[in-house]
């Protein structure tokens, strides 16, 4: 739900904490991700190193509250930005461990390793649903060999979110801000295939929004 309902990237979903959610103001503050550096996990700024606020739909708020009733948020402590030992006082200050009450953790109440999640949770679910082929025989070293399925990765939930917002007639400028894109033109180009089916506000309103946005911004990366 936090992927499809908030448009978070995978690391941002794994790094979402109770203190980031304002149920009263109906807003989610996207402030960090769980990142892997040389097989070790750490907290870091969201992809693009930009924090942002995103609206919290009532349906997503209810789903989060129901989840927390079953699985209480877990305080997790990780280094910041780089898990390697610091070599200078400045690095030590920057990388000092921080603690957040994460909404989703693994079975041992630890932060989620994306490689484990993709191989042992996400892809098995896709295979069960018939979206991808079942697991192939493992190699001699015991590794799991799944059918290549980049188009069915966790990121598809973010695309679903963006498409639903545009089809509902939401502003491209607002959507770009919620997704963390610095250039609304990037958002428009990425999701232009959705626009012919979008709501009644139509192309003229979107072009007006882009003009209001004004200056061109650097090109975003949203893999």
MOKANOR-V95273 format. One record per backbone hydrogen bond with DSSP energy under -0.5 kcal/mol. NH is the residue of the N-H (numbers start at 1). CO is the residue of the C=O. If there is no record, write none. Layout:
<<NH | CO> <NH | CO>>
This chain:
<<5 | 1> <7 | 3> <8 | 2> <13 | 9> <14 | 10> <15 | 11> <16 | 13> <18 | 101> <20 | 17> <21 | 18> <22 | 20> <22 | 27> <23 | 21> <26 | 22> <27 | 22> <28 | 54> <29 | 20> <30 | 28> <30 | 52> <31 | 29> <33 | 44> <34 | 11> <35 | 33> <35 | 42> <37 | 35> <37 | 40> <40 | 37> <42 | 35> <43 | 79> <44 | 33> <49 | 46> <52 | 30> <54 | 28> <56 | 26> <57 | 55> <61 | 57> <62 | 58> <63 | 59> <64 | 60> <65 | 61> <66 | 62> <67 | 63> <68 | 64> <69 | 65> <70 | 66> <70 | 67> <71 | 67> <74 | 102> <75 | 73> <76 | 100> <78 | 98> <80 | 95> <81 | 43> <81 | 79> <82 | 80> <92 | 88> <93 | 89> <94 | 90> <95 | 91> <96 | 93> <98 | 78> <100 | 76> <102 | 74> <102 | 100> <103 | 16> <106 | 110> <109 | 106> <114 | 112> <117 | 113> <118 | 114> <119 | 115> <120 | 116> <121 | 117> <122 | 117> <123 | 118> <125 | 121> <126 | 122> <127 | 123> <128 | 124> <129 | 125> <130 | 127> <131 | 126> <132 | 126> <136 | 145> <139 | 143> <142 | 139> <145 | 136> <146 | 144> <152 | 149> <153 | 150> <156 | 153> <157 | 154> <158 | 155> <159 | 155> <160 | 156> <161 | 157> <162 | 158> <163 | 159> <164 | 160> <165 | 161> <166 | 162> <167 | 163> <168 | 164> <169 | 166> <170 | 165> <175 | 171> <176 | 172> <177 | 173> <178 | 174> <179 | 175> <180 | 176> <181 | 176> <184 | 182> <186 | 183> <187 | 183> <188 | 184> <189 | 185> <190 | 186> <191 | 187> <192 | 189> <194 | 191> <195 | 191> <195 | 192> <196 | 192> <197 | 194> <198 | 195> <199 | 166> <202 | 199> <205 | 201> <206 | 202> <207 | 203> <208 | 204> <209 | 205> <210 | 206> <211 | 207> <212 | 208> <213 | 209> <214 | 210> <214 | 211>>
